Amino acid sequence: MCGIVAAIGIPNAVGVVLDGLASLEYRGYDSAGVAWPENGALRIVRAAGRVSELKSKVETCDTTTPETAMGHTRWATHGPPLERNAHPHVSADGRISVVHNGIIDNYATLKERLTKKGVSFKSDTDTEIVANLVAEQFTGDLLQAVEATLPLLDGTYALVVMSPQCPDMLIVARKSSPLAIGLGDGFTLAASDAVPLIPHTRKVVFLEDGQVAALTAGRCEVRRDGQAVPCIPAEITWSAEAAMKNGYPHYMLKEIHEQPVTLEAMFRNRLRLPRTDDADPEFMLDGLENLSDDYFRGVSRIVLLAQGTAYHACMVGRNLLERTTHIPAYPEYAADFRYRDPILDPSVLVIAVTQSGETMDTLHAVRLAREAGCNVLAVVNVVGSSIAREADGVFYLNCGPEIGVASTKAFTAMIAGLYFLALRLGQVRGTINRQELLRRARDLLGVGARLNGILASDPYIRAIANRYRNAANFLFLGRGTGWPLALEGALKLKEVSYIHAEGYDAAEMKHGPIALVDENMPVLFIALQGRRYDKIIGNIQEVRARKGKIIAIASHDDREIDKLADDVIYIRADSGIMNSICCAVPLQLLAYHIATARGCDVDKPKNLAKSVTVE
């Protein structure tokens, strides 16, 4: 959460930082600020609200000459979203300025100590104590002052530190909060992720936990425990255009419509069908060189770790994995898993699923699993992220940047990625026959075309959304893999429209939720044909008897459902578990259109940030 951008050695550094902050607003948008050296002092401009408010204030300043600047867009933790709490924060003596992502757990104790020494504070934040601690250590060597301060801090941080006495240097540091460094021709950048860096450079160094770096124009000196360590940049492959709206009114809608292309790209170089049906398809598991086929044959149990939308993908993934590998699989909320003393041994495969690769609870759960001797496989989108680096193997989703706060294309990619892994593990373990393996592999390769057909029904789904735009509550019900889809549909709606929505296994309906059903309650059913279809129809009848408004996502050849439902969204449902991906798209579109009809900012929902990098 929160976004950091810093630049040194680049013309119009303040403008570069402001543009970078605008591209990071999905990480936080309560307040924003920017700092640069000016005439031997620090110039700080801050504003409550969005980056656009900050830009308006900066326009009154002369920012043509600074080649060093840093900025921050905030998601409030300590202190309300007021200008006084916006970053950058400055030490009481004016010599040190800091921007910070994360939480300093012992800030109250440190603040009390500094207050007794006569230091005054102007904000409610934990970050202001960092600036004053660095100032306390600073005698002219900024790197040394930061390195002396970091052992005093308990908690998490990504820091950028600036001093007017060292105008040609920035110091950055990280502990459990992401920070990327971009290396250009004569300039250096730093940011919370790669999005603001790509317009300027493709060479990116992902700072590791416990590392500190001194940034100067075109140079990056990385240290750990006072010793220099190699600074080896990675090459970012996606383009700056991939992080733009490209004519869509919102990133969320763009990313919904990107799903056919992203899923096809995921498998283009990873899955090859044989020329005849008497040979197996070929699965290329790049990034999993450390996990051998013999290891996969010996796995006794699979634990899937995630939070939020990724957890719903894991619930679908459990069905995929158990059905194709015959290994028991258990989706777990990482936040619960890490504090529960889970029973683990080296035969347990842990799969961590996360778009950002920086989700704090998932990262700590991964570390716990590795300490217990488990191999960890990361299913992640962001290349070079913390979980990707700490895992024993990585399956990259290759979605490109997902900017919308409400995850869409990453969700379907997670399901597809888990399906791919399940098929490969089933092939290795001999638990899926060739005919079934070929059928399911063809399903994967054909899912993009199926999604294009669903996206073509966007105007129809928009019309349905307009009928329910004023609903106060919503229920989503499904069975089997329809249950996690119901959870995800409810989550999407509440995230972007602020309508209270709940998802349930439809088998639980008579155990409580049915008490809420009346003529004002819209109820969406995942009602595809299959072995649970008759049970779902029974649930629909029960809601209908209580005058609930029924929306159904149904199979394309269902000729009975329209007699029971007020609105029906048909999808071509002919490929088993892959229907989970196809059902996700109308749920996403429905949430999007209801939210926009209500005038909500779907890309920046209130109180939410894209990646949860604090507890």
C-alpha positions in Angstrom: 0.0 0.0 0.0 1.1 3.6 -0.6 3.2 4.6 -3.6 6.8 5.9 -3.6 8.6 7.5 -6.5 12.0 9.1 -6.4 14.4 10.4 -9.1 17.9 11.7 -9.2 20.0 13.0 -12.2 17.0 13.5 -14.5 15.7 16.8 -15.9 12.4 18.0 -14.4 12.7 15.5 -11.6 9.6 16.9 -9.9 7.5 16.3 -13.0 8.8 12.8 -13.4 7.9 12.1 -9.7 4.4 13.6 -10.1 3.7 11.5 -13.2 5.0 8.4 -11.4 2.8 9.1 -8.4 -0.2 9.4 -10.7 0.6 6.0 -12.2 0.8 4.6 -8.6 -2.5 5.9 -7.3 -3.9 2.4 -7.3 -1.6 1.9 -4.3 -3.1 4.8 -2.3 -4.9 8.0 -2.8 -5.7 9.6 0.5 -3.1 12.3 0.2 0.2 13.0 -1.6 3.3 15.0 -1.4 6.7 15.8 -3.1 10.0 17.1 -1.9 13.1 18.5 -3.6 16.3 20.3 -2.6 16.1 24.1 -3.1 18.7 26.7 -2.2 20.3 24.6 0.5 17.0 23.6 2.1 14.1 21.2 1.4 11.0 22.3 -0.5 8.0 20.2 0.6 4.6 20.4 -1.1 1.7 18.2 0.2 -2.0 17.9 -0.3 -4.9 16.0 1.0 -6.8 14.0 -1.7 -5.5 12.7 -5.0 -2.3 13.4 -6.9 -4.2 15.9 -9.1 -4.6 18.1 -6.0 -0.9 18.0 -5.4 -0.1 18.8 -9.0 -2.2 21.9 -8.8 -0.2 23.1 -5.8 3.1 22.3 -7.4 2.2 24.3 -10.5 2.7 27.5 -8.5 6.4 26.5 -7.7 9.5 26.8 -9.9 10.4 23.1 -10.5 12.4 23.6 -13.7 15.9 23.2 -12.2 15.8 20.3 -9.6 17.2 17.0 -10.8 16.4 15.3 -7.5 13.0 14.7 -6.1 10.9 12.2 -4.2 7.2 11.8 -3.6 4.5 9.6 -2.1 0.8 8.9 -2.5 -0.7 7.7 0.8 -3.1 5.0 2.0 -3.7 6.1 5.6 -2.6 3.8 8.5 -1.4 6.1 11.3 -3.4 9.3 11.4 -6.3 10.5 9.2 -5.8 11.5 5.6 -5.0 15.2 6.2 -2.3 17.4 4.7 -0.3 17.3 7.9 -0.1 13.5 7.7 0.9 13.4 4.0 4.5 12.4 3.2 7.2 13.5 2.8 7.9 14.1 6.5 10.7 16.3 7.7 12.9 16.1 10.8 12.4 18.9 13.4 15.7 20.4 12.4 14.8 20.4 8.7 17.9 18.4 7.6 16.2 15.1 6.8 13.1 14.2 4.8 11.6 10.8 4.4 8.9 8.9 2.5 7.8 5.6 3.8 5.6 2.6 3.0 4.9 0.2 5.8 4.3 0.4 9.6 6.8 1.1 12.3 5.5 -1.1 15.2 7.6 0.5 17.9 7.0 4.1 16.8 5.2 5.1 20.1 8.2 4.1 22.2 10.6 5.9 19.8 8.4 9.0 19.7 8.3 9.1 23.5 12.1 8.9 23.7 12.6 11.7 21.1 9.9 13.9 22.7 11.8 13.7 26.0 14.9 15.0 24.1 12.9 18.0 23.0 11.9 16.9 19.5 8.5 18.3 18.4 6.2 16.5 16.0 3.7 17.9 13.6 1.9 14.8 12.3 0.1 11.8 13.7 2.2 9.4 11.6 4.8 6.7 12.5 7.0 8.0 9.6 7.9 11.3 11.2 10.0 9.5 13.9 12.1 8.0 11.1 13.1 11.4 9.8 14.1 12.5 13.3 16.0 9.3 14.1 18.1 9.7 10.9 18.7 13.4 11.8 19.9 12.3 15.2 22.5 10.1 13.6 23.4 12.4 10.7 26.8 14.1 10.8 27.3 14.5 7.1 27.3 10.9 5.9 23.7 10.2 4.9 24.2 6.5 4.1 25.8 5.9 7.5 23.0 7.7 9.3 20.3 5.6 7.6 22.2 2.4 8.3 22.6 3.4 12.0 18.8 4.1 12.2 17.4 0.9 10.7 18.2 -1.4 13.6 16.1 0.8 15.8 13.0 0.2 13.7 10.6 -2.7 14.4 8.1 -3.4 11.6 8.1 -3.0 7.9 9.3 -0.3 5.6 10.3 0.9 2.2 12.2 4.2 2.7 13.6 7.0 0.6 15.7 9.5 2.6 16.8 12.9 1.3 18.9 15.7 2.8 19.6 19.2 1.4 23.2 18.7 2.6 23.5 15.8 0.2 21.5 17.0 -2.8 23.0 14.6 -5.3 22.2 11.4 -3.3 19.1 9.5 -2.1 19.2 6.6 0.3 16.7 3.8 0.0 16.0 0.8 2.2 13.5 -2.0 2.5 12.1 -4.5 4.9 9.1 -6.5 3.9 7.8 -3.7 1.7 8.6 -3.6 -2.1 11.0 -1.2 -3.6 12.4 -1.2 -7.2 15.3 0.8 -8.6 15.5 1.9 -12.2 18.9 2.4 -13.8 19.0 4.8 -16.8 21.6 6.7 -18.8 22.9 9.2 -16.3 19.8 9.0 -14.0 18.4 6.7 -11.3 14.8 6.2 -10.2 13.1 4.3 -7.3 9.5 3.3 -6.9 7.2 0.9 -5.1 6.9 -1.1 -8.3 8.0 -1.0 -11.9 5.1 0.9 -13.4 6.5 4.4 -13.0 9.9 3.2 -14.1 9.0 1.7 -17.5 8.6 5.0 -19.4 12.2 5.8 -18.5 14.1 2.5 -18.3 13.7 -1.2 -18.6 16.6 -2.0 -16.3 15.3 -2.6 -12.8 16.9 -3.8 -9.5 14.5 -5.2 -7.0 15.8 -4.4 -3.6 16.0 -7.4 -1.2 14.9 -7.4 2.4 17.6 -5.9 4.6 19.3 -4.1 1.8 20.1 -0.4 1.7 21.1 1.5 -1.4 22.8 4.8 -2.1 21.4 6.3 -5.3 23.3 8.8 -7.4 22.9 9.9 -11.0 23.0 6.7 -13.0 24.5 4.6 -10.2 23.2 2.4 -7.4 25.4 1.1 -4.6 23.6 -1.7 -2.7 24.7 -2.7 0.8 23.7 -5.3 3.4 25.1 -5.2 7.0 27.5 -2.5 5.9 29.0 -4.6 3.1 28.6 -4.0 -0.7 26.5 -6.6 -2.6 26.1 -7.0 -6.3 23.6 -4.8 -8.1 22.2 -6.9 -11.0 19.3 -5.4 -12.9 16.5 -7.4 -14.4 15.0 -6.5 -17.8 11.3 -5.6 -17.7 9.6 -7.0 -20.8 6.2 -5.3 -20.9 5.7 -1.9 -22.4 4.6 1.4 -21.0 1.6 1.2 -23.2 0.5 -1.9 -21.3 -0.1 0.2 -18.2 -2.3 2.7 -20.1 -6.1 2.7 -20.6 -5.8 2.6 -24.4 -9.2 4.2 -25.0 -11.1 2.5 -22.3 -12.8 4.7 -19.7 -11.4 2.7 -16.8 -8.5 0.3 -16.2 -11.0 -2.2 -14.8 -12.9 -2.4 -18.1 -9.7 -2.6 -20.1 -8.4 -5.4 -17.9 -11.7 -7.3 -18.2 -11.5 -7.1 -22.0 -7.8 -8.1 -22.0 -8.5 -11.5 -20.5 -8.8 -13.5 -23.8 -5.4 -12.1 -24.9 -3.7 -12.6 -21.5 -4.8 -16.2 -21.2 -3.8 -17.1 -24.7 -0.4 -15.5 -24.1 0.0 -17.5 -20.9 0.0 -20.8 -22.8 1.4 -19.8 -26.1 4.9 -21.0 -25.3 4.0 -23.3 -22.4 1.6 -25.8 -23.9 2.0 -27.8 -27.1 -0.6 -30.3 -28.4 0.6 -33.5 -30.1 0.0 -34.0 -33.8 -1.9 -37.2 -33.1 -4.0 -38.4 -30.2 -1.6 -41.2 -29.3 0.9 -38.8 -27.7 0.8 -36.5 -24.6 0.6 -32.8 -24.7 3.8 -31.1 -23.7 3.8 -28.8 -20.6 6.7 -26.4 -20.2 7.1 -25.4 -16.5 9.6 -22.6 -16.8 10.8 -21.4 -13.4 10.3 -24.7 -11.7 13.7 -26.2 -12.3 14.3 -26.8 -8.6 11.2 -29.0 -8.3 11.7 -32.3 -10.0 9.2 -34.9 -11.3 10.3 -37.2 -8.5 9.5 -34.6 -6.0 6.0 -34.1 -7.4 5.4 -37.8 -7.3 6.1 -37.8 -3.6 3.9 -34.9 -2.6 1.5 -36.0 0.2 -0.6 -32.8 0.5 -1.0 -29.4 -1.2 -1.6 -26.2 0.7 -2.7 -23.2 -1.3 -1.9 -19.8 0.4 -3.6 -16.6 -0.6 -5.8 -13.6 0.5 -8.8 -11.9 -1.1 -9.4 -12.7 -4.8 -6.4 -15.0 -4.9 -8.0 -17.1 -2.2 -11.1 -17.5 -4.3 -8.9 -18.7 -7.2 -7.3 -21.2 -4.7 -10.7 -22.6 -3.8 -11.3 -23.3 -7.5 -7.7 -24.6 -7.7 -8.4 -27.2 -5.0 -11.0 -28.9 -7.2 -8.7 -28.8 -10.1 -5.8 -30.3 -8.2 -7.6 -33.0 -6.3 -9.5 -34.1 -9.4 -6.4 -34.4 -11.6 -3.6 -35.3 -9.1 -5.5 -37.3 -6.4 -3.6 -35.2 -3.8 -5.6 -33.7 -1.0 -5.4 -29.9 -1.4 -6.4 -27.2 1.1 -6.8 -23.5 0.4 -5.8 -21.4 3.4 -6.0 -17.8 4.3 -2.4 -16.9 4.7 -3.2 -14.6 7.6 -4.7 -17.4 9.6 -2.1 -20.0 8.5 0.9 -18.1 9.7 -0.4 -17.7 13.2 -1.9 -21.2 13.6 1.1 -23.5 14.1 0.1 -25.5 11.0 1.2 -29.1 10.7 3.8 -29.2 8.0 6.6 -31.5 6.8 8.8 -31.7 3.7 6.3 -33.8 1.7 3.8 -30.9 1.7 3.8 -28.7 -1.4 2.9 -25.1 -0.6 1.5 -23.0 -3.5 1.4 -19.3 -2.8 -1.0 -17.4 -5.1 -0.7 -13.6 -5.4 -0.9 -11.0 -8.2 1.6 -8.6 -6.7 3.9 -11.1 -5.0 4.1 -8.7 -2.1 1.0 -9.5 0.0 2.3 -9.3 3.5 0.4 -12.2 5.1 1.2 -14.5 2.1 4.9 -13.6 2.2 5.2 -14.4 5.9 3.2 -17.6 5.5 5.7 -18.6 2.7 8.6 -18.0 5.1 6.9 -20.1 7.7 6.4 -23.0 5.2 10.0 -22.9 4.1 11.3 -22.9 7.7 9.3 -26.1 8.1 11.1 -27.7 5.1 8.3 -27.4 2.6 9.0 -26.5 -1.0 7.1 -23.4 -2.1 5.7 -22.8 -5.6 4.7 -19.2 -6.3 1.9 -18.5 -8.8 2.5 -14.8 -9.2 2.1 -12.0 -11.8 4.8 -9.4 -10.9 8.3 -10.5 -12.0 11.0 -10.1 -9.4 8.5 -9.6 -6.5 9.4 -10.7 -3.0 7.4 -14.0 -3.1 8.7 -14.9 -6.5 12.3 -14.4 -5.3 11.8 -16.4 -2.1 9.9 -19.4 -3.6 11.6 -22.6 -4.7 9.8 -22.3 -8.1 7.7 -19.7 -9.9 4.9 -19.9 -12.4 4.5 -16.4 -13.8 1.0 -15.4 -14.9 2.4 -13.0 -17.6 -0.8 -10.8 -17.4 1.1 -7.6 -17.7 0.4 -4.8 -15.2 -3.0 -4.9 -13.5 -3.7 -1.3 -12.5 -7.4 -1.5 -11.5 -7.6 -2.1 -7.7 -10.3 -4.7 -8.2 -8.5 -7.7 -9.6 -10.0 -9.1 -12.8 -7.6 -10.5 -15.4 -5.2 -11.8 -12.6 -8.1 -13.8 -11.1 -8.8 -15.7 -14.3 -5.1 -16.1 -14.9 -4.7 -17.6 -11.5 -7.3 -20.2 -12.1 -5.8 -21.0 -15.5 -2.3 -21.2 -14.1 -3.5 -23.6 -11.3 -5.3 -25.7 -13.9 -2.1 -25.9 -16.0 -0.1 -27.0 -12.9 -2.7 -29.5 -12.0 -2.6 -31.1 -15.5 1.2 -31.3 -15.4 1.2 -32.8 -11.9 -1.5 -35.3 -13.0 0.6 -36.2 -16.0 3.7 -36.7 -13.9 1.9 -38.8 -11.3 0.0 -40.9 -13.8 -3.4 -39.9 -12.3 -5.0 -38.6 -15.5 -5.3 -40.6 -18.7 -4.1 -39.4 -22.1 -7.6 -38.8 -23.5 -8.7 -36.7 -20.5 -5.4 -34.8 -20.5 -5.7 -33.9 -24.2 -9.4 -32.8 -23.7 -8.4 -30.5 -20.8 -5.3 -29.2 -22.6 -7.5 -28.2 -25.5 -9.9 -26.5 -23.1 -7.1 -24.3 -21.9 -6.1 -23.3 -25.4 -9.7 -22.6 -26.3 -10.7 -20.5 -23.4 -9.7 -17.2 -25.0 -12.2 -17.7 -27.8 -14.9 -18.6 -25.3 -14.3 -15.4 -23.4 -14.6 -13.3 -26.5 -18.1 -14.7 -27.0 -19.0 -13.6 -23.4 -17.5 -10.2 -23.8 -19.7 -9.7 -26.8 -22.7 -9.7 -24.4 -21.4 -6.7 -22.6 -24.3 -4.4 -23.7 -26.8 -6.9 -22.4 -25.1 -7.2 -19.1 -25.0 -3.4 -18.8 -28.7 -3.3 -19.2 -29.1 -5.9 -16.4 -26.8 -3.8 -14.2 -28.9 -0.7 -14.7 -32.0 -2.5 -13.4 -30.1 -3.3 -10.1 -28.0 -0.2 -9.7 -30.1 1.0 -6.7 -30.0 -2.3 -4.8 -29.0 -2.0 -1.1 -28.0 -5.6 -0.8 -27.1 -8.6 -3.0 -26.7 -12.3 -2.6 -24.5 -14.5 -4.8 -25.0 -18.3 -4.6 -23.4 -21.3 -6.3 -22.4 -24.9 -5.7 -19.1 -26.7 -6.4 -16.8 -24.3 -8.1 -19.8 -22.0 -8.3 -19.3 -21.3 -4.6 -15.9 -19.5 -4.9 -17.3 -17.7 -8.0 -20.2 -16.5 -5.8 -17.7 -15.3 -3.3 -15.7 -13.5 -5.9 -18.8 -12.0 -7.5 -19.9 -10.6 -4.2 -16.4 -9.2 -3.5 -16.2 -7.5 -6.8 -19.6 -5.8 -6.4 -18.9 -4.6 -2.9 -15.4 -3.4 -3.8 -16.4 -1.1 -6.6 -20.1 -0.2 -6.0 -20.2 -0.2 -2.2 -23.4 -2.3 -2.3 -23.5 -4.8 0.6 -23.0 -8.2 -1.0 -22.5 -11.7 0.3 -21.5 -14.9 -1.4 -22.5 -18.3 -0.2 -22.5 -22.0 -1.1 -26.1 -22.4 -2.2 -26.3 -25.4 0.1 -26.0 -23.0 3.0 -29.0 -20.9 1.9 -31.5 -22.5 4.2 -29.0 -22.2 7.1 -29.4 -18.4 7.3 -29.2 -16.3 4.1 -32.8 -17.2 3.0 -34.0 -15.1 5.9 -32.9 -12.0 4.0 -34.8 -12.8 0.8 -37.7 -10.5 -0.1 -39.0 -8.6 -3.1 -36.1 -6.1 -2.7 -33.3 -8.7 -2.7 -31.4 -9.5 -5.9 -30.0 -13.0 -5.8 -27.5 -14.1 -8.5 -27.1 -17.8 -9.1 -24.2 -19.6 -10.8 -26.6 -22.1 -12.4 -24.6 -24.1 -15.0 -25.8 -27.5 -16.0 -24.0 -30.4 -14.3 -24.4 -32.8 -11.4 -25.5 -30.0 -9.0 -27.9 -28.4 -11.4 -31.1 -29.9 -9.9 -30.1 -28.7 -6.5 -29.4 -25.1 -7.8 -32.8 -25.1 -9.5 -34.3 -26.1 -6.1 -32.6 -23.1 -4.5 -33.9 -20.8 -7.3 -37.4 -22.0 -6.7 -37.1 -21.2 -3.0 -35.9 -17.7 -3.7 -38.7 -17.2 -6.3 -41.3 -18.3 -3.7 -40.1 -15.5 -1.5 -40.3 -12.9 -4.3 -36.5 -12.4 -4.6 -35.2 -11.0 -7.9 -33.3 -13.7 -9.6 -30.3 -13.3 -12.0 -28.8 -16.5 -13.3 -25.6 -17.3 -15.1 -26.7 -20.4 -17.1 -25.5 -22.8 -19.8 -26.0 -21.7 -23.4 -28.4 -24.6 -24.1 -30.5 -24.4 -20.9 -34.1 -24.0 -22.1 -35.8 -23.9 -18.7 -33.9 -21.4 -16.7 -35.6 -18.3 -18.2 -38.9 -19.5 -16.8 -37.6 -19.1 -13.3 -35.1 -16.2 -13.5 -35.8 -12.5 -14.0 -32.6 -12.1 -16.0 -30.3 -14.8 -17.5 -26.8 -14.4 -18.7 -25.9 -17.4 -21.0 -22.4 -18.7 -21.4 -21.1 -21.6 -23.5 -20.7 -24.1 -20.8 -19.1 -27.3 -22.2 -15.7 -27.7 -20.6 -16.1 -28.6 -16.9 -14.0 -26.7 -14.5 -12.9 -24.2 -17.2 -16.4 -22.8 -16.8 -15.1 -21.0 -13.6 -13.1 -18.7 -15.9 -16.1 -18.1 -18.1 -18.4 -17.4 -15.2 -16.0 -14.8 -13.8 -16.3 -12.4 -16.7 -20.1 -11.7 -16.5 -19.6 -11.2 -12.7 -16.9 -8.7 -13.3 -18.9 -6.8 -16.0 -22.0 -6.8 -13.8 -20.0 -5.2 -10.9 -18.3 -2.7 -13.2 -21.6 -1.5 -14.8 -23.5 -1.3 -11.5 -20.6 0.7 -10.0 -20.3 3.1 -13.0 -24.1 3.6 -13.1 -23.9 4.6 -9.4 -21.1 7.1 -10.2 -18.4 5.2 -8.4 -14.7 5.4 -9.3 -14.1 1.8 -10.1 -10.3 2.1 -10.5 -9.8 3.8 -7.1 -12.5 2.4 -4.7 -12.6 4.2 -1.4 -10.5 2.7 1.5 -8.8 0.1 -0.8 -5.3 -0.2 -2.2 -4.1 -2.6 -4.9 -1.7 -4.7 -2.8 -1.9 -5.2 0.9 1.8 -4.9 2.0 1.0 -4.1 5.7 -0.9 -6.2 8.3 
